Structures are given as C-alpha cells and as structure tokens.
C-alpha cells in the first residue's frame, strides 16, 4: 500500500534508530536529560527565541503555547479551519477557559482587515477581550498553504499596536521554510509563542516543541507536568528530533514536488499546491477513498466532499508515480 493519509505515518529511518539507540539520557522531569536540553536549545535558537520545551504531542504544545498568551475568560482569534479550532477536541477551552472567534479564508490566510475589525479591547465586564491572534503556517486544512511573510509582518504590526500577542501553529513550519526559502528566525520574529512539530514531515516518531520566552517556558514546564506530560529518559526521542533537523529538512522539497505530481493527476492546479498537502474536491469523497484503497493507495476523506493526500519521507518518487497513475484512472 502507498500511504498518503498523512505525513504523521512516517517510520524512523535506520540512521534515526541508531541515533535513538545511542542517545545520552537522564530524567527530564528533573531537567537532567542532556539530549532533550540540546534539542530545546537548538530549536529555540533556530527561531530566535529564548527557550523551548519538548512535548509529546503537537496538540499539547499548542494548548500550552496559547495558554501562555491568553488567560481565562479572554479570547484568541484564528481562521475558522485552524487546527487549534477544528482538530484539538476543544482542549483550549477545556484546559484554559479561553474562547475563540474566527475569520474565514479559503486558503487559511491572514485577513488583516477582518482581524482588525474583530479585535476587542478590554471594555470592562461586558465583552470578552482579545488577548491573542493565532495563525497556522503551513495551514493544514487549506491544503498546506504557506502564509506569506509580509502578511505575517503586517499582522505583527497590527497586534503590537493593539496590545495583542501572536501564537503561530508551526506544525509544518519546516515546509514553509523550504518552500519559500524564508529563514526560520524570520518566522520566529513574527510570533510571541510558537509550536513546531518533529513527527510530521521531519519523520521523527514522536515530539513537538513549544517556543517562547524563558518565563513562558518555565510556566509551561509546570503545566506540562500538571497535564501528565512529564517524561523521564526522553532523550531517546529527542535524539530522533536532532537527527531529523540534521538530515530531513532540505529533503522536504522532494515531498513538495511529489505533491504537485499527485495534484496534476487529480485535475488540481499544481501551482496551487504550496507544500506537501493536496486537497481534492470530490462529491463522492468516501467512495473515492475506498476505490483508491482497493487499488493500493490510501487517502483520507476530511469531509463528505473533500479528499486529502499528504506526501512524506516514506513515499518515494516511484511510489508517487504509481499513485498518480491510479488516481488519474479513478478521476
């Protein structure tokens, strides 16, 4: 089977497994795992922030990142199909007591005019004040769309002017970096706090990081433990992340090329595919996914009329061409 359901399905390479097997470890709840410390310091430095905290999941990283800039009874603004709003099971409200309001954009982009009109200052005990604005780069449910750096900079200027903070869900920020050549530190300069993932395109088996100020990370460390996310000799997993940063970033360009081949086979304009996610409108999404499975290609139906496919480390050029031939016949 050629598995295009998600880039979370990658398996550790042999080289990554060797790095994990030989990792130096300690008890991370005591702050004594040296491999975790190296990973956190490296990732914080890549994005130009003071500190980072290793998390077991991207959802936990997002929840604690947003929590660091939005207090109980305050709100975060985000695009309507953002991962924090659609795919984290209401964890933000459940754990932190915040609320969300959303704008709608078909490509998940920053709509500065709408965001400005939505922003609510603190007007006393009558209205929910806006504490933060969240953006997702790349935007998963918008087909891996990249948010242009200038739009993010304009949002940064707006947020600073009204006293709001910016959270960036950078689960696939590495794809945006490779697709555009934008330095990671430029993305980091836009955000007060970020969450980045190692277990999608980078191919690590587990792990995300929250990135922010030293104070925000210190508080998040307490909340990570409170939520059951304290981990012990987790350097074995951090070593996979370090290996991925060394060996799996630049190769993301291959995934982007493969995604455009699949898009073309499905009748989707490849110029609209920014990275490694292809969204195909199909009135028969579930049936289409079943037909592809019968021919050895696994896809996801992410709605009754939407099929998604994601290229990744474990899908070779040969796999892509075989899948494209199958999908072309089905289309």
C-alpha positions as CSV (number, residue, x, y, z in Angstrom):
1,X,0.0,0.0,0.0
2,X,1.1,3.5,-0.8
3,X,0.1,5.5,2.3
4,X,-0.8,9.1,1.6
5,X,-3.2,9.7,4.5
6,X,-0.8,11.8,6.5
7,X,2.9,12.7,7.0
8,X,2.5,11.5,10.6
9,X,2.7,8.0,9.3
10,X,6.5,8.1,8.6
11,X,8.7,5.5,10.3
12,X,12.1,6.2,11.8
13,X,14.9,5.5,9.3
14,X,17.7,3.1,10.2
15,X,20.0,6.1,10.8
16,X,17.5,7.7,13.1
17,X,17.0,4.5,15.0
18,X,20.8,4.3,15.6
19,X,20.8,7.9,16.9
20,X,18.0,7.0,19.2
21,X,19.7,3.8,20.5
22,X,22.9,5.6,21.4
23,X,21.3,8.8,22.9
24,X,22.6,10.1,26.2
25,X,19.7,10.3,28.6
26,X,18.7,11.5,32.0
27,X,15.5,12.2,33.9
28,X,13.8,15.1,32.1
29,X,11.3,15.8,34.9
30,X,14.4,16.8,36.9
31,X,15.7,18.7,33.9
32,X,18.6,16.3,33.6
33,X,18.3,14.8,30.1
34,X,21.2,16.3,28.1
35,X,19.8,15.3,24.7
36,X,16.5,16.9,25.4
37,X,18.3,20.1,26.6
38,X,20.3,20.1,23.3
39,X,17.2,19.8,21.2
40,X,15.4,22.5,23.1
41,X,18.3,24.9,22.9
42,X,18.8,24.3,19.2
43,X,15.1,24.7,18.3
44,X,14.8,27.9,20.3
45,X,17.9,29.3,18.6
46,X,16.7,28.4,15.1
47,X,13.6,30.6,15.7
48,X,15.4,33.4,17.6
49,X,13.6,32.8,20.9
50,X,14.9,32.4,24.4
51,X,13.7,28.9,25.2
52,X,11.8,25.8,24.1
53,X,10.1,22.9,25.8
54,X,9.9,19.3,24.4
55,X,6.3,18.0,24.3
56,X,4.9,14.5,23.5
57,X,2.3,16.0,21.0
58,X,1.6,19.0,18.9
59,X,-1.8,19.5,20.5
60,X,-0.2,19.8,23.9
61,X,2.4,22.2,22.5
62,X,-0.4,24.3,21.1
63,X,-2.6,24.2,24.2
64,X,0.3,25.4,26.4
65,X,1.5,27.9,23.9
66,X,-1.9,29.5,23.6
67,X,-2.4,29.4,27.3
68,X,0.8,31.4,27.8
69,X,-0.7,34.4,26.0
70,X,-4.4,34.0,26.7
71,X,-5.8,34.0,30.2
72,X,-9.1,32.5,31.5
73,X,-12.0,34.5,30.1
74,X,-10.0,36.1,27.3
75,X,-10.2,35.1,23.6
76,X,-7.9,34.1,20.8
77,X,-8.8,34.9,17.1
78,X,-8.0,32.4,14.5
79,X,-9.0,31.2,11.0
80,X,-12.1,29.0,11.0
81,X,-10.4,25.8,9.9
82,X,-7.3,26.3,12.1
83,X,-6.1,23.1,13.8
84,X,-6.5,24.7,17.2
85,X,-10.2,25.3,16.5
86,X,-11.1,22.2,14.5
87,X,-8.8,19.3,15.4
88,X,-7.8,19.6,19.1
89,X,-11.1,18.4,20.6
90,X,-11.9,21.6,22.4
91,X,-8.8,21.3,24.6
92,X,-8.1,25.0,24.7
93,X,-11.5,25.8,26.3
94,X,-11.4,22.7,28.4
95,X,-8.0,23.3,29.9
96,X,-7.6,27.0,29.9
97,X,-11.1,28.6,29.9
98,X,-10.5,30.7,26.9
99,X,-12.9,31.4,24.0
100,X,-12.3,31.6,20.2
101,X,-13.7,33.7,17.4
102,X,-12.8,33.0,13.8
103,X,-12.5,34.6,10.4
104,X,-12.9,32.6,7.2
105,X,-10.4,32.4,4.4
106,X,-10.5,29.6,1.7
107,X,-6.7,29.4,1.9
108,X,-6.3,29.9,5.6
109,X,-4.6,33.2,5.1
110,X,-4.3,36.3,7.2
111,X,-7.3,38.7,6.6
112,X,-5.9,41.8,8.2
113,X,-9.0,44.0,7.6
114,X,-11.3,41.4,9.2
115,X,-8.9,40.7,12.1
116,X,-8.7,44.4,12.8
117,X,-12.5,44.7,12.9
118,X,-12.8,41.6,15.1
119,X,-10.3,42.7,17.7
120,X,-12.0,43.6,21.0
121,X,-10.1,45.8,23.5
122,X,-10.8,45.4,27.2
123,X,-14.1,47.3,27.7
124,X,-14.8,46.2,31.2
125,X,-17.2,43.5,32.5
126,X,-19.3,43.3,29.3
127,X,-17.2,41.9,26.5
128,X,-14.6,39.2,26.1
129,X,-11.2,40.9,25.4
130,X,-9.0,39.7,22.6
131,X,-5.6,38.6,24.0
132,X,-4.0,36.9,21.0
133,X,-4.3,36.1,17.3
134,X,-3.3,32.6,16.1
135,X,-2.0,31.7,12.7
136,X,-1.1,28.3,11.2
137,X,1.8,28.0,8.8
138,X,1.6,26.0,6.8
139,X,-2.2,25.7,7.0
140,X,-3.2,22.0,7.1
141,X,-6.9,22.1,6.1
142,X,-6.2,24.8,3.5
143,X,-4.1,22.3,1.6
144,X,-0.7,23.0,3.2
145,X,-0.9,26.7,2.2
146,X,2.0,28.9,3.1
147,X,1.3,32.3,4.8
148,X,3.3,35.0,3.1
149,X,6.0,36.6,5.4
150,X,4.8,40.1,4.6
151,X,1.3,39.3,5.7
152,X,2.6,37.9,8.9
153,X,4.7,41.0,9.4
154,X,1.7,43.2,8.8
155,X,-0.2,41.2,11.4
156,X,2.7,41.6,13.8
157,X,2.5,45.3,13.4
158,X,-1.3,45.3,14.0
159,X,-1.0,43.1,17.1
160,X,1.7,45.2,18.6
161,X,-0.4,48.3,18.0
162,X,-3.5,46.9,19.8
163,X,-1.6,45.1,22.5
164,X,-2.4,41.5,21.4
165,X,0.0,38.6,21.2
166,X,0.6,36.2,18.3
167,X,0.6,32.5,18.5
168,X,1.9,30.5,15.5
169,X,1.0,26.9,15.0
170,X,4.1,25.9,13.1
171,X,3.5,22.2,12.9
172,X,4.7,22.2,9.3
173,X,6.7,25.4,9.5
174,X,9.7,23.5,8.1
175,X,7.7,23.0,4.9
176,X,7.0,26.7,4.6
177,X,10.7,27.4,5.2
178,X,11.8,25.0,2.5
179,X,9.1,26.1,0.0
180,X,9.9,29.8,0.3
181,X,13.5,30.0,1.5
182,X,12.4,32.2,4.4
183,X,14.8,31.8,7.4
184,X,13.2,30.2,10.4
185,X,14.2,33.2,12.5
186,X,12.1,35.4,10.3
187,X,9.0,33.4,11.2
188,X,10.1,33.4,14.8
189,X,10.3,37.1,14.8
190,X,6.6,37.4,14.0
191,X,5.4,35.3,16.9
192,X,5.4,35.7,20.7
193,X,5.0,32.0,21.1
194,X,5.1,29.0,18.7
195,X,4.5,25.3,18.5
196,X,6.6,23.2,16.0
197,X,6.3,19.5,15.2
198,X,9.0,16.9,14.6
199,X,6.8,13.9,13.8
200,X,5.3,15.1,10.5
201,X,7.5,16.0,7.5
202,X,10.7,15.6,9.5
203,X,9.9,12.0,10.2
204,X,10.6,11.7,14.0
205,X,8.3,9.1,15.7
206,X,7.2,11.5,18.5
207,X,7.6,15.1,19.6
208,X,6.8,18.8,19.3
209,X,8.2,21.8,21.0
210,X,6.7,25.0,22.4
211,X,8.9,28.0,21.8
212,X,8.8,31.3,23.6
213,X,10.3,33.5,26.3
214,X,12.2,31.9,29.2
215,X,9.3,32.8,31.6
216,X,6.6,31.4,29.4
217,X,8.6,28.1,29.0
218,X,9.2,27.9,32.8
219,X,5.5,28.1,33.4
220,X,4.7,25.7,30.6
221,X,7.0,23.1,32.1
222,X,4.8,23.2,35.2
223,X,1.6,22.9,33.2
224,X,3.1,20.1,31.1
225,X,3.6,18.1,34.3
226,X,0.2,19.0,35.5
227,X,-1.4,17.7,32.3
228,X,0.5,14.4,32.6
229,X,3.2,15.3,30.1
230,X,6.3,15.0,32.3
231,X,8.6,12.5,30.7
232,X,11.7,10.7,32.1
233,X,14.5,9.4,29.8
234,X,13.0,11.0,26.8
235,X,16.4,11.8,25.2
236,X,15.8,8.7,23.1
237,X,13.0,10.6,21.4
238,X,14.8,13.9,21.4
239,X,17.7,12.3,19.5
240,X,15.3,11.4,16.7
241,X,14.4,15.1,16.5
242,X,18.0,16.2,16.4
243,X,18.7,13.7,13.6
244,X,15.7,14.9,11.7
245,X,16.9,18.5,11.9
246,X,20.3,17.4,10.6
247,X,19.1,15.2,7.8
248,X,15.4,15.7,6.9
249,X,14.7,19.4,6.4
250,X,16.1,20.1,3.0
251,X,14.6,16.9,1.6
252,X,11.1,18.3,2.2
253,X,11.5,19.8,-1.3
254,X,11.1,16.3,-2.7
255,X,7.7,15.9,-0.9
256,X,6.6,19.2,-2.4
257,X,7.5,18.0,-5.9
258,X,5.7,14.8,-5.4
259,X,2.6,16.6,-4.1
260,X,2.4,18.6,-7.3
261,X,2.5,15.4,-9.4
262,X,-0.4,14.0,-7.5
263,X,-2.4,17.2,-7.8
264,X,-1.9,17.2,-11.6
265,X,-3.1,13.6,-11.8
266,X,-6.2,14.5,-9.9
267,X,-7.0,17.5,-12.0
268,X,-6.0,20.0,-9.4
269,X,-3.8,23.0,-10.5
270,X,-0.3,22.1,-9.2
271,X,0.5,25.8,-8.9
272,X,-2.0,26.0,-6.1
273,X,-0.1,23.3,-4.1
274,X,2.4,25.1,-1.9
275,X,3.9,22.2,0.0
276,X,3.1,18.6,0.7
277,X,-0.7,18.6,1.2
278,X,-3.1,18.1,-1.7
279,X,-6.8,18.7,-1.3
280,X,-9.1,17.3,-3.9
281,X,-12.8,18.4,-4.1
282,X,-14.9,15.3,-4.7
283,X,-18.7,15.0,-4.4
284,X,-18.0,11.3,-3.7
285,X,-15.1,11.6,-1.3
286,X,-15.8,8.5,0.8
287,X,-16.3,6.3,-2.3
288,X,-13.2,7.8,-4.0
289,X,-11.1,6.9,-0.9
290,X,-12.5,3.4,-1.0
291,X,-11.8,3.0,-4.7
292,X,-8.2,4.2,-4.2
293,X,-7.7,1.8,-1.3
294,X,-8.8,-1.1,-3.5
295,X,-6.0,-0.1,-5.9
296,X,-3.4,0.1,-3.2
297,X,-3.4,3.8,-2.4
298,X,-4.5,5.1,1.0
299,X,-6.1,8.6,1.1
300,X,-8.2,10.5,3.7
301,X,-11.7,11.8,3.4
302,X,-11.6,15.0,5.5
303,X,-15.2,15.9,4.8
304,X,-18.1,14.5,2.7
305,X,-16.8,16.3,-0.4
306,X,-13.0,16.6,0.3
307,X,-10.2,14.2,-0.2
308,X,-6.7,14.9,1.3
309,X,-3.4,13.3,0.4
310,X,0.0,14.1,2.0
311,X,3.4,13.3,0.7
312,X,6.2,12.4,3.1
313,X,9.5,10.7,3.8
314,X,8.2,7.1,3.2
315,X,6.7,7.9,-0.2
316,X,9.3,7.7,-3.0
317,X,9.2,9.1,-6.4
318,X,8.4,5.7,-7.8
319,X,5.5,5.4,-5.2
320,X,4.3,8.8,-6.2
321,X,4.2,7.9,-9.9
322,X,2.3,4.7,-9.2
323,X,-0.2,6.5,-7.0
324,X,-0.6,9.2,-9.7
325,X,-1.4,6.6,-12.3
326,X,-4.0,5.0,-10.0
327,X,-5.6,8.4,-9.1
328,X,-5.6,9.5,-12.7
329,X,-7.6,6.5,-13.7
330,X,-10.1,7.0,-10.9
331,X,-10.5,10.6,-11.7
